[in-house]
């Protein structure tokens, strides 16, 4: 059997499995057109935090043009939708550390909220707390989701905590520690770390599978995704899928059949089938690039990614895998967010809805 035929069969299997995956899927409410009433009247915009010139570029995805740029505090890392989908927050973790709110109806920033070490921001599934990922302080600071005032903190036994995702029942989360190569399981009700595993490498983005059985963890040094069981207290390795150099960001397709994986170190995107846990496609940026973080478009036909070391935003057609646009932005673009998105609520980061 040729590689081309084998790839076609795998893709066919993924397509045939889509209806089976969709019913029990944790992403059942994030299909194309499944918008919350909370985002009614919100124009579609793409927000790009430029970490090296301390700005946010706002792109109109209909024209692929930057329509607005504004200044924020030093080193903006991610633009994060709030749990209730009414506000976006720019997380800046250097100098005057803060979360800058953005009104998504106007794309205008508000007054920055002083916040300790906000590398990233998540929200508990029940919406009770925001979770400020204080990477340098080795802590998760649980806050009021509106005022961002700290309610309590969980110290973590690792270095470089940065990304996470939540279990299907919303009771636990799996967090990646980039600099020590560890994964942590945290019980939200008990407010404690209940499990830890050292995987080595440099774990990055974390994404739960549609059936809720495993987590996929991008590993930038291992050049692939680690497959981690979602069951039990201690995280357990159950597999590994090689994808490409500098594996970084993870984004489910709108129909929850595929996982788009950015390979920052080689300028490619790998497409993994959730049904088979195999890579079925590989998209290449002509001339190379540095695809980092981003979002799938609301209709599922595009994947938008920041070009971390290229000072551009990439737009891919998810049907053909072709790069359709490069959009010039500021210096060092990082945690890009396309908003609004389908879903009942946001769990934070750049593309994490349920």
LOZAZA-541280 format. One record per atom (N, C-alpha, C): residue number from 1; residue in one letter; x, y, z. Coordinates in steps of 0.05 Angstrom, whole numbers. Layout:
N
 bati kero     c1     c2     c3
  NUM    A      X      Y      Z
...
//
This chain:
354
 bati kero     c1     c2     c3
    1    X     17    -24      0
    1    X      0      0      0
    1    X     18     25      0
    2    X     13     43    -19
    2    X     29     68    -20
    2    X     22     86      3
    3    X     40    105      8
    3    X     35    125     30
    3    X     11    142     23
    4    X      7    148     -2
    4    X    -16    165    -10
    4    X    -43    151     -5
    5    X    -44    125    -12
    5    X    -68    110     -7
    5    X    -73    106     22
    6    X    -52    101     37
    6    X    -55     97     66
    6    X    -65    123     79
    7    X    -54    146     71
    7    X    -63    172     81
    7    X    -92    177     75
    8    X   -101    169     51
    8    X   -129    173     43
    8    X   -148    156     60
    9    X   -139    131     65
    9    X   -155    114     82
    9    X   -158    124    110
   10    X   -136    134    121
   10    X   -137    145    148
   10    X   -156    169    149
   11    X   -154    187    129
   11    X   -171    210    128
   11    X   -200    202    126
   12    X   -206    181    109
   12    X   -233    172    106
   12    X   -244    161    133
   13    X   -227    146    148
   13    X   -235    136    174
   13    X   -242    158    193
   14    X   -225    179    192
   14    X   -231    202    210
   14    X   -257    215    203
   15    X   -263    218    177
   15    X   -288    230    168
   15    X   -312    213    176
   16    X   -309    186    172
   16    X   -331    168    179
   16    X   -336    168    209
   17    X   -315    174    225
   17    X   -318    173    253
   17    X   -329    199    265
   18    X   -333    219    248
   18    X   -340    246    259
   18    X   -366    246    274
   19    X   -387    232    264
   19    X   -412    232    278
   19    X   -410    217    304
   20    X   -394    196    305
   20    X   -391    181    330
   20    X   -376    198    350
   21    X   -356    213    341
   21    X   -341    230    360
   21    X   -358    253    370
   22    X   -375    264    352
   22    X   -389    289    359
   22    X   -408    285    383
   23    X   -421    262    385
   23    X   -441    258    405
   23    X   -430    259    434
   24    X   -409    244    440
   24    X   -399    245    468
   24    X   -377    266    471
   25    X   -373    283    451
   25    X   -350    300    451
   25    X   -352    322    472
   26    X   -329    328    484
   26    X   -327    351    502
   26    X   -330    377    486
   27    X   -326    375    460
   27    X   -329    399    443
   27    X   -356    400    428
   28    X   -376    386    439
   28    X   -402    384    426
   28    X   -416    411    423
   29    X   -408    431    439
   29    X   -421    457    437
   29    X   -404    478    423
   30    X   -383    469    409
   30    X   -365    488    396
   30    X   -365    484    365
   31    X   -386    472    355
   31    X   -388    469    326
   31    X   -393    495    312
   32    X   -390    496    286
   32    X   -394    520    270
   32    X   -422    531    275
   33    X   -423    557    280
   33    X   -448    571    284
   33    X   -460    569    312
   34    X   -448    554    330
   34    X   -459    549    357
   34    X   -450    571    376
   35    X   -458    596    370
   35    X   -450    619    386
   35    X   -468    622    411
   36    X   -456    631    432
   36    X   -470    639    456
   36    X   -485    665    452
   37    X   -508    669    464
   37    X   -522    695    462
   37    X   -504    718    473
   38    X   -484    711    489
   38    X   -467    732    501
   38    X   -451    746    480
   39    X   -446    734    457
   39    X   -429    748    436
   39    X   -446    759    414
   40    X   -472    761    417
   40    X   -489    773    397
   40    X   -480    802    391
   41    X   -476    808    366
   41    X   -469    835    359
   41    X   -439    841    360
   42    X   -423    821    369
   42    X   -394    825    370
   42    X   -382    820    343
   43    X   -367    839    332
   43    X   -355    836    306
   43    X   -331    816    307
   44    X   -327    801    286
   44    X   -304    782    286
   44    X   -278    798    282
   45    X   -260    793    301
   45    X   -234    806    300
   45    X   -213    786    309
   46    X   -188    791    300
   46    X   -166    774    309
   46    X   -147    793    324
   47    X   -141    784    349
   47    X   -124    801    367
   47    X    -97    787    370
   48    X    -76    803    365
   48    X    -49    793    364
   48    X    -31    808    383
   49    X    -23    795    406
   49    X     -4    808    424
   49    X     24    806    414
   50    X     37    829    410
   50    X     64    831    400
   50    X     83    835    423
   51    X     96    813    431
   51    X    111    813    456
   51    X    137    830    456
   52    X    147    836    432
   52    X    173    851    432
   52    X    169    881    427
   53    X    145    890    420
   53    X    141    919    419
   53    X    117    928    436
   54    X    107    909    452
   54    X     87    916    473
   54    X     62    929    461
   55    X     52    916    439
   55    X     27    926    427
   55    X      9    902    422
   56    X    -16    909    415
   56    X    -36    889    405
   56    X    -45    899    378
   57    X    -43    881    358
   57    X    -53    887    331
   57    X    -81    875    329
   58    X   -100    890    318
   58    X   -127    881    314
   58    X   -132    878    284
   59    X   -139    854    276
   59    X   -143    848    247
   59    X   -172    843    242
   60    X   -182    854    219
   60    X   -208    847    209
   60    X   -205    823    191
   61    X   -216    799    200
   61    X   -211    775    184
   61    X   -226    775    157
   62    X   -244    794    153
   62    X   -258    796    127
   62    X   -240    808    106
   63    X   -222    826    115
   63    X   -205    840     96
   63    X   -175    832     99
   64    X   -169    818    121
   64    X   -141    810    127
   64    X   -123    835    131
   65    X   -135    856    141
   65    X   -120    881    146
   65    X   -119    888    176
   66    X    -96    898    185
   66    X    -94    909    212
   66    X   -110    935    212
   67    X   -130    937    229
   67    X   -147    961    230
   67    X   -142    978    255
   68    X   -127    967    274
   68    X   -122    982    298
   68    X    -98    970    313
   69    X    -82    986    325
   69    X    -60    977    342
   69    X    -59    994    367
   70    X    -56    981    390
   70    X    -55    997    415
   70    X    -32    986    433
   71    X    -23   1004    450
   71    X     -1    998    468
   71    X    -11    984    493
   72    X      5    965    504
   72    X     -1    952    529
   72    X     24    950    546
   73    X     23    938    570
   73    X     46    935    587
   73    X     66    916    574
   74    X     90    915    586
   74    X    112    900    574
   74    X    107    870    570
   75    X    114    861    547
   75    X    114    833    539
   75    X     86    820    541
   76    X     67    829    526
   76    X     41    816    525
   76    X     45    787    514
   77    X     34    768    528
   77    X     38    740    521
   77    X     14    728    506
   78    X    -10    732    517
   78    X    -34    720    506
   78    X    -57    739    508
   79    X    -76    737    489
   79    X   -102    750    491
   79    X   -123    729    497
   80    X   -136    732    520
   80    X   -153    710    531
   80    X   -182    719    535
   81    X   -201    704    523
   81    X   -229    710    528
   81    X   -238    702    556
   82    X   -254    719    569
   82    X   -264    713    595
   82    X   -284    690    594
   83    X   -289    678    617
   83    X   -308    655    619
   83    X   -335    662    608
   84    X   -345    686    614
   84    X   -372    694    605
   84    X   -372    706    577
   85    X   -349    707    564
   85    X   -346    716    536
   85    X   -351    746    532
   86    X   -351    761    553
   86    X   -357    789    551
   86    X   -333    807    550
   87    X   -309    796    557
   87    X   -285    812    559
   87    X   -262    796    548
   88    X   -242    809    536
   88    X   -217    797    530
   88    X   -195    809    548
   89    X   -175    793    555
   89    X   -154    803    573
   89    X   -127    798    559
   90    X   -111    820    559
   90    X    -83    818    549
   90    X    -65    813    573
   91    X    -52    790    573
   91    X    -34    783    596
   91    X     -6    792    591
   92    X      3    812    606
   92    X     31    822    604
   92    X     46    816    630
   93    X     68    802    628
   93    X     80    791    652
   93    X    108    803    658
   94    X    114    826    646
   94    X    140    839    651
   94    X    135    869    658
   95    X    154    880    674
   95    X    151    908    681
   95    X    126    913    698
   96    X    108    930    688
   96    X     83    934    702
   96    X     63    912    696
   97    X     67    889    710
   97    X     51    865    705
   97    X     21    871    707
   98    X      6    862    687
   98    X    -22    870    687
   98    X    -38    853    668
   99    X    -65    854    671
   99    X    -84    844    652
   99    X    -99    868    641
  100    X    -97    873    615
  100    X   -111    895    603
  100    X   -137    885    591
  101    X   -160    895    600
  101    X   -186    886    589
  101    X   -191    899    562
  102    X   -204    884    544
  102    X   -212    894    518
  102    X   -242    890    516
  103    X   -257    910    507
  103    X   -285    907    501
  103    X   -287    896    473
  104    X   -297    871    470
  104    X   -297    859    443
  104    X   -317    872    424
  105    X   -335    888    434
  105    X   -354    901    416
  105    X   -341    925    402
  106    X   -321    937    415
  106    X   -307    960    404
  106    X   -278    956    397
  107    X   -267    934    407
  107    X   -238    927    405
  107    X   -220    947    419
  108    X   -232    962    437
  108    X   -216    982    452
  108    X   -208    972    479
  109    X   -183    979    487
  109    X   -173    970    513
  109    X   -184    988    536
  110    X   -185    976    560
  110    X   -193    991    584
  110    X   -169    995    602
  111    X   -174   1002    627
  111    X   -153   1007    646
  111    X   -140    981    655
  112    X   -113    979    653
  112    X   -100    954    661
  112    X   -105    948    691
  113    X   -107    922    696
  113    X   -111    912    723
  113    X    -85    901    733
  114    X    -73    913    754
  114    X    -47    903    764
  114    X    -50    874    773
  115    X    -33    856    763
  115    X    -35    828    767
  115    X     -7    816    769
  116    X     -2    800    789
  116    X     24    788    793
  116    X     30    767    772
  117    X     51    771    756
  117    X     62    751    738
  117    X     41    736    721
  118    X     25    750    705
  118    X      5    737    689
  118    X     16    727    662
  119    X     30    705    662
  119    X     39    694    637
  119    X     16    684    620
  120    X     -3    671    633
  120    X    -27    661    619
  120    X    -51    664    637
  121    X    -74    658    626
  121    X    -99    661    642
  121    X   -119    640    633
  122    X   -131    626    653
  122    X   -151    606    648
  122    X   -175    612    666
  123    X   -197    597    663
  123    X   -220    599    680
  123    X   -230    572    687
  124    X   -238    568    712
  124    X   -249    542    719
  124    X   -275    537    704
  125    X   -281    512    697
  125    X   -305    506    681
  125    X   -331    517    692
  126    X   -333    519    718
  126    X   -358    530    730
  126    X   -358    560    731
  127    X   -337    573    722
  127    X   -336    602    721
  127    X   -331    615    747
  128    X   -326    600    768
  128    X   -323    612    795
  128    X   -297    627    798
  129    X   -276    618    784
  129    X   -250    630    788
  129    X   -236    634    761
  130    X   -220    656    760
  130    X   -199    658    740
  130    X   -174    644    751
  131    X   -157    635    733
  131    X   -132    623    742
  131    X   -109    637    728
  132    X    -95    654    743
  132    X    -72    668    732
  132    X    -48    649    734
  133    X    -36    643    712
  133    X    -13    625    711
  133    X     12    642    716
  134    X     21    642    741
  134    X     45    657    749
  134    X     69    640    745
  135    X     79    640    720
  135    X    101    622    712
  135    X    126    627    729
  136    X    134    652    732
  136    X    159    658    746
  136    X    156    653    777
  137    X    132    656    787
  137    X    127    653    816
  137    X    121    624    823
  138    X    120    606    803
  138    X    114    578    808
  138    X     87    574    823
  139    X     66    587    812
  139    X     41    586    826
  139    X     18    590    807
  140    X     -5    579    815
  140    X    -31    585    801
  140    X    -47    602    821
  141    X    -53    626    813
  141    X    -68    645    830
  141    X    -97    645    821
  142    X   -114    635    839
  142    X   -143    634    833
  142    X   -156    660    841
  143    X   -169    673    822
  143    X   -179    700    826
  143    X   -209    702    823
  144    X   -220    724    832
  144    X   -247    731    824
  144    X   -247    735    794
  145    X   -266    722    779
  145    X   -264    722    750
  145    X   -269    749    737
  146    X   -279    769    753
  146    X   -285    795    742
  146    X   -265    816    751
  147    X   -259    817    777
  147    X   -241    837    788
  147    X   -212    828    787
  148    X   -208    802    784
  148    X   -181    790    783
  148    X   -166    792    809
  149    X   -180    797    831
  149    X   -168    797    857
  149    X   -163    768    866
  150    X   -139    763    877
  150    X   -132    735    884
  150    X   -149    726    908
  151    X   -160    702    906
  151    X   -175    689    927
  151    X   -159    668    942
  152    X   -143    653    928
  152    X   -124    634    939
  152    X   -104    626    918
  153    X    -82    613    927
  153    X    -61    605    908
  153    X    -53    576    913
  154    X    -44    563    892
  154    X    -33    536    894
  154    X     -4    538    884
  155    X     15    532    902
  155    X     43    531    894
  155    X     48    505    879
  156    X     65    506    859
  156    X     69    482    842
  156    X     98    473    845
  157    X    102    446    845
  157    X    129    435    848
  157    X    143    431    822
  158    X    145    452    806
  158    X    158    450    780
  158    X    166    478    771
  159    X    180    479    748
  159    X    189    505    737
  159    X    177    509    710
  160    X    167    534    706
  160    X    156    541    680
  160    X    128    532    674
  161    X    111    531    694
  161    X     83    524    688
  161    X     72    544    669
  162    X     58    534    648
  162    X     49    553    627
  162    X     22    546    615
  163    X     17    521    607
  163    X     -8    515    594
  163    X    -23    492    608
  164    X    -49    490    603
  164    X    -65    469    617
  164    X    -91    464    602
  165    X   -104    443    610
  165    X   -132    438    602
  165    X   -146    423    623
  166    X   -173    422    622
  166    X   -189    411    643
  166    X   -202    385    635
  167    X   -206    368    655
  167    X   -219    342    650
  167    X   -248    346    640
  168    X   -260    325    629
  168    X   -287    327    618
  168    X   -307    334    639
  169    X   -303    325    664
  169    X   -322    331    686
  169    X   -315    357    700
  170    X   -294    370    692
  170    X   -286    396    703
  170    X   -275    395    731
  171    X   -268    372    741
  171    X   -259    369    769
  171    X   -229    372    772
  172    X   -214    366    751
  172    X   -185    367    752
  172    X   -174    381    728
  173    X   -149    387    729
  173    X   -135    398    705
  173    X   -108    385    703
  174    X    -97    385    678
  174    X    -70    376    673
  174    X    -54    400    664
  175    X    -32    406    678
  175    X    -16    429    672
  175    X     12    421    663
  176    X     24    436    644
  176    X     50    430    634
  176    X     70    450    646
  177    X     94    439    653
  177    X    115    455    664
  177    X    139    455    645
  178    X    142    476    630
  178    X    160    477    608
  178    X    189    473    615
  179    X    198    485    637
  179    X    227    486    642
  179    X    237    462    658
  180    X    219    448    672
  180    X    228    424    687
  180    X    219    398    674
  181    X    203    400    653
  181    X    194    376    638
  181    X    174    359    654
  182    X    157    372    670
  182    X    138    358    687
  182    X    109    363    678
  183    X     91    344    684
  183    X     62    348    681
  183    X     50    345    709
  184    X     31    362    716
  184    X     17    361    741
  184    X    -13    356    738
  185    X    -24    340    755
  185    X    -53    338    757
  185    X    -62    352    782
  186    X    -81    370    780
  186    X    -90    387    802
  186    X   -120    382    807
  187    X   -127    376    832
  187    X   -155    372    840
  187    X   -166    400    847
  188    X   -186    409    833
  188    X   -196    437    837
  188    X   -211    439    863
  189    X   -226    419    871
  189    X   -241    421    896
  189    X   -223    419    920
  190    X   -202    402    919
  190    X   -183    399    941
  190    X   -162    420    940
  191    X   -160    435    918
  191    X   -140    456    915
  191    X   -112    447    920
  192    X   -105    425    907
  192    X    -79    413    912
  192    X    -69    398    888
  193    X    -43    395    885
  193    X    -31    378    865
  193    X    -33    349    875
  194    X    -47    332    859
  194    X    -51    304    867
  194    X    -34    285    851
  195    X    -21    294    830
  195    X     -4    276    815
  195    X     17    291    799
  196    X     39    278    794
  196    X     61    291    779
  196    X     76    269    764
  197    X     84    276    739
  197    X    101    258    724
  197    X    122    274    709
  198    X    146    264    709
  198    X    168    277    694
  198    X    169    264    666
  199    X    165    280    646
  199    X    165    269    618
  199    X    190    279    604
  200    X    204    299    615
  200    X    228    310    602
  200    X    219    329    579
  201    X    239    336    563
  201    X    233    353    540
  201    X    224    381    549
  202    X    205    393    535
  202    X    195    419    541
  202    X    165    420    534
  203    X    148    410    552
  203    X    120    408    547
  203    X    107    436    545
  204    X     89    439    526
  204    X     76    465    519
  204    X     46    463    522
  205    X     32    467    500
  205    X      3    468    500
  205    X     -9    440    508
  206    X    -33    441    520
  206    X    -47    417    529
  206    X    -75    418    518
  207    X    -85    395    508
  207    X   -112    395    497
  207    X   -125    367    503
  208    X   -149    368    513
  208    X   -164    343    519
  208    X   -175    332    493
  209    X   -175    305    491
  209    X   -187    292    468
  209    X   -218    295    469
  210    X   -231    294    446
  210    X   -260    297    446
  210    X   -275    277    464
  211    X   -265    253    467
  211    X   -278    233    484
  211    X   -271    236    513
  212    X   -253    254    519
  212    X   -245    260    547
  212    X   -227    239    559
  213    X   -216    220    543
  213    X   -201    198    554
  213    X   -171    204    557
  214    X   -160    222    540
  214    X   -132    228    541
  214    X   -127    258    536
  215    X   -104    267    545
  215    X    -95    294    539
  215    X    -72    291    518
  216    X    -71    310    499
  216    X    -48    313    482
  216    X    -32    336    492
  217    X     -6    332    495
  217    X     13    352    505
  217    X     35    357    484
  218    X     36    381    474
  218    X     57    388    455
  218    X     84    389    469
  219    X    104    377    457
  219    X    131    378    469
  219    X    150    390    449
  220    X    160    413    455
  220    X    176    428    435
  220    X    204    416    431
  221    X    214    402    451
  221    X    240    389    449
  221    X    238    361    438
  222    X    217    347    444
  222    X    213    319    434
  222    X    202    319    406
  223    X    193    342    396
  223    X    183    345    369
  223    X    159    328    363
  224    X    140    329    382
  224    X    116    314    378
  224    X     96    319    401
  225    X     75    303    402
  225    X     55    305    423
  225    X     55    280    440
  226    X     56    284    466
  226    X     54    262    485
  226    X     24    257    491
  227    X     17    232    493
  227    X    -11    224    499
  227    X    -12    215    528
  228    X    -28    229    544
  228    X    -29    225    573
  228    X    -57    216    581
  229    X    -59    195    597
  229    X    -85    186    606
  229    X    -99    207    623
  230    X   -125    211    619
  230    X   -140    230    635
  230    X   -152    217    660
  231    X   -148    191    663
  231    X   -159    177    686
  231    X   -139    176    709
  232    X   -149    173    734
  232    X   -132    169    757
  232    X   -120    195    767
  233    X   -105    193    788
  233    X    -93    217    800
  233    X    -66    223    787
  234    X    -48    204    785
  234    X    -22    209    774
  234    X    -23    208    743
  235    X    -13    229    729
  235    X    -13    228    700
  235    X      3    203    690
  236    X     -7    191    669
  236    X      6    167    659
  236    X     10    169    629
  237    X     34    164    619
  237    X     40    164    591
  237    X     28    140    577
  238    X     13    145    556
  238    X      2    122    541
  238    X     10    123    511
  239    X     25    143    503
  239    X     33    143    475
  239    X     48    168    468
  240    X     59    169    444
  240    X     74    192    433
  240    X     70    192    403
  241    X     66    216    392
  241    X     63    219    363
  241    X     83    240    354
  242    X    102    232    337
  242    X    121    251    325
  242    X    106    269    305
  243    X    111    295    307
  243    X     97    313    289
  243    X    116    331    273
  244    X    135    344    287
  244    X    153    361    273
  244    X    170    377    293
  245    X    190    391    283
  245    X    209    405    301
  245    X    195    428    315
  246    X    198    429    341
  246    X    187    452    357
  246    X    157    451    360
  247    X    146    428    365
  247    X    117    425    368
  247    X    107    443    391
  248    X     86    459    385
  248    X     79    480    404
  248    X     49    483    410
  249    X     33    490    390
  249    X      4    496    396
  249    X    -14    474    385
  250    X    -38    470    399
  250    X    -56    449    393
  250    X    -85    460    390
  251    X    -98    454    367
  251    X   -124    466    362
  251    X   -143    445    349
  252    X   -165    437    362
  252    X   -184    419    350
  252    X   -199    431    327
  253    X   -205    415    307
  253    X   -221    424    285
  253    X   -249    429    295
  254    X   -265    444    279
  254    X   -291    452    288
  254    X   -310    428    291
  255    X   -305    406    276
  255    X   -321    382    278
  255    X   -309    362    298
  256    X   -287    369    311
  256    X   -275    352    332
  256    X   -265    325    321
  257    X   -256    325    296
  257    X   -245    300    285
  257    X   -215    302    282
  258    X   -204    326    281
  258    X   -175    330    276
  258    X   -163    349    297
  259    X   -137    347    300
  259    X   -122    365    318
  259    X   -101    378    301
  260    X   -101    405    299
  260    X    -81    420    285
  260    X    -58    426    304
  261    X    -34    420    295
  261    X    -10    421    313
  261    X     11    439    299
  262    X     18    461    312
  262    X     38    479    300
  262    X     66    469    308
  263    X     83    468    288
  263    X    111    460    292
  263    X    128    485    287
  264    X    133    499    309
  264    X    146    525    307
  264    X    174    525    296
  265    X    188    503    301
  265    X    216    501    294
  265    X    221    495    265
  266    X    201    487    250
  266    X    205    480    222
  266    X    185    492    202
  267    X    167    509    212
  267    X    148    522    194
  267    X    127    504    182
  268    X    117    485    198
  268    X     96    467    188
  268    X     73    465    208
  269    X     51    454    198
  269    X     28    446    215
  269    X     22    417    210
  270    X     21    401    231
  270    X     13    373    228
  270    X    -17    370    235
  271    X    -30    352    220
  271    X    -58    347    225
  271    X    -61    318    235
  272    X    -71    316    260
  272    X    -74    290    272
  272    X   -103    281    273
  273    X   -108    256    267
  273    X   -135    245    269
  273    X   -141    236    298
  274    X   -162    247    310
  274    X   -169    238    337
  274    X   -177    209    337
  275    X   -188    199    315
  275    X   -198    172    314
  275    X   -175    151    314
  276    X   -153    158    301
  276    X   -130    139    298
  276    X   -105    147    313
  277    X   -105    172    323
  277    X    -81    183    336
  277    X    -56    182    318
  278    X    -61    187    293
  278    X    -39    187    273
  278    X    -40    214    258
  279    X    -17    222    249
  279    X    -15    246    232
  279    X    -24    239    204
  280    X    -44    254    194
  280    X    -55    247    168
  280    X    -48    268    146
  281    X    -39    291    155
  281    X    -31    312    136
  281    X     -8    329    147
  282    X      6    342    130
  282    X     27    360    139
  282    X     27    384    120
  283    X     22    408    132
  283    X     21    432    116
  283    X     48    447    119
  284    X     58    457     98
  284    X     84    470     97
  284    X     81    500     90
  285    X     94    517    106
  285    X     96    545    100
  285    X    117    549     79
  286    X    111    558     55
  286    X    131    562     34
  286    X    153    581     44
  287    X    178    573     42
  287    X    200    589     51
  287    X    205    588     80
  288    X    190    572     95
  288    X    194    569    123
  288    X    179    590    140
  289    X    179    586    166
  289    X    164    604    184
  289    X    165    595    213
  290    X    150    608    230
  290    X    151    601    258
  290    X    123    601    270
  291    X    105    583    261
  291    X     77    582    271
  291    X     76    576    300
  292    X     61    592    315
  292    X     61    590    344
  292    X     33    584    355
  293    X     20    605    366
  293    X     -6    602    378
  293    X    -28    615    362
  294    X    -53    607    366
  294    X    -75    619    351
  294    X   -102    607    356
  295    X   -118    607    335
  295    X   -146    598    337
  295    X   -156    588    310
  296    X   -176    570    311
  296    X   -191    562    288
  296    X   -213    583    284
  297    X   -219    589    259
  297    X   -240    609    253
  297    X   -267    597    262
  298    X   -287    614    267
  298    X   -313    604    276
  298    X   -326    584    258
  299    X   -322    587    232
  299    X   -334    568    213
  299    X   -317    543    208
  300    X   -293    543    219
  300    X   -275    520    217
  300    X   -259    518    192
  301    X   -261    537    174
  301    X   -248    535    148
  301    X   -219    546    148
  302    X   -212    560    170
  302    X   -185    572    172
  302    X   -172    566    199
  303    X   -145    565    198
  303    X   -129    564    222
  303    X   -111    589    222
  304    X   -114    606    242
  304    X    -98    630    245
  304    X    -76    625    266
  305    X    -51    631    259
  305    X    -29    627    277
  305    X    -10    650    276
  306    X      0    658    299
  306    X     21    678    300
  306    X     48    667    290
  307    X     63    684    277
  307    X     90    676    268
  307    X    110    688    288
  308    X    117    673    308
  308    X    131    683    332
  308    X    157    699    325
  309    X    172    687    307
  309    X    198    700    299
  309    X    197    712    271
  310    X    173    714    260
  310    X    171    724    233
  310    X    155    750    231
  311    X    144    759    253
  311    X    129    784    255
  311    X    105    785    235
  312    X     93    762    232
  312    X     69    760    214
  312    X     49    742    228
  313    X     25    742    216
  313    X      4    723    223
  313    X     -1    706    199
  314    X     -3    679    203
  314    X     -8    660    181
  314    X    -37    653    181
  315    X    -49    650    157
  315    X    -76    640    154
  315    X    -75    616    136
  316    X    -84    593    146
  316    X    -85    568    131
  316    X   -114    561    124
  317    X   -118    549    101
  317    X   -144    537     93
  317    X   -144    509    105
  318    X   -162    503    123
  318    X   -162    477    136
  318    X   -172    454    118
  319    X   -183    461     95
  319    X   -192    441     77
  319    X   -170    432     58
  320    X   -154    451     49
  320    X   -132    444     30
  320    X   -105    444     44
  321    X   -102    457     67
  321    X    -76    459     80
  321    X    -59    481     69
  322    X    -69    496     50
  322    X    -53    517     37
  322    X    -51    542     55
  323    X    -28    554     55
  323    X    -25    580     67
  323    X    -37    601     49
  324    X    -57    616     58
  324    X    -71    635     41
  324    X    -63    664     45
  325    X    -54    670     70
  325    X    -46    698     76
  325    X    -23    699     96
  326    X     -7    719     93
  326    X     13    728    113
  326    X      6    757    118
  327    X      1    763    143
  327    X     -7    790    151
  327    X     15    802    169
  328    X     26    824    161
  328    X     47    837    176
  328    X     35    849    202
  329    X     47    843    225
  329    X     39    854    250
  329    X     63    866    265
  330    X     62    868    292
  330    X     85    878    307
  330    X    106    858    311
  331    X    124    864    329
  331    X    148    847    334
  331    X    142    825    355
  332    X    148    800    348
  332    X    145    779    367
  332    X    116    771    373
  333    X     99    767    353
  333    X     71    760    359
  333    X     69    733    372
  334    X     51    731    392
  334    X     50    706    408
  334    X     21    695    409
  335    X      7    698    432
  335    X    -18    684    437
  335    X    -42    697    423
  336    X    -44    693    397
  336    X    -66    704    381
  336    X    -93    692    387
  337    X   -114    709    387
  337    X   -141    700    391
  337    X   -160    711    370
  338    X   -175    693    358
  338    X   -196    700    339
  338    X   -222    700    356
  339    X   -237    722    356
  339    X   -260    724    373
  339    X   -282    740    358
  340    X   -308    732    361
  340    X   -318    711    379
  340    X   -315    683    367
  341    X   -319    663    384
  341    X   -318    635    377
  341    X   -343    620    385
  342    X   -350    598    373
  342    X   -372    582    383
  342    X   -365    570    410
  343    X   -386    566    426
  343    X   -381    554    453
  343    X   -398    568    474
  344    X   -404    553    495
  344    X   -420    564    517
  344    X   -404    582    535
  345    X   -378    576    538
  345    X   -361    591    555
  345    X   -332    586    548
  346    X   -314    603    558
  346    X   -285    601    552
  346    X   -272    590    577
  347    X   -253    571    572
  347    X   -235    561    593
  347    X   -209    576    594
  348    X   -206    596    576
  348    X   -182    612    576
  348    X   -163    605    554
  349    X   -138    615    556
  349    X   -118    613    536
  349    X   -129    624    509
  350    X   -120    615    486
  350    X   -128    628    461
  350    X   -150    614    446
  351    X   -155    589    451
  351    X   -176    574    436
  351    X   -184    550    452
  352    X   -199    555    474
  352    X   -207    533    492
  352    X   -235    538    502
  353    X   -254    527    488
  353    X   -283    531    493
  353    X   -297    504    498
  354    X   -318    505    512
  354    X   -335    481    517
  354    X   -364    489    513
//
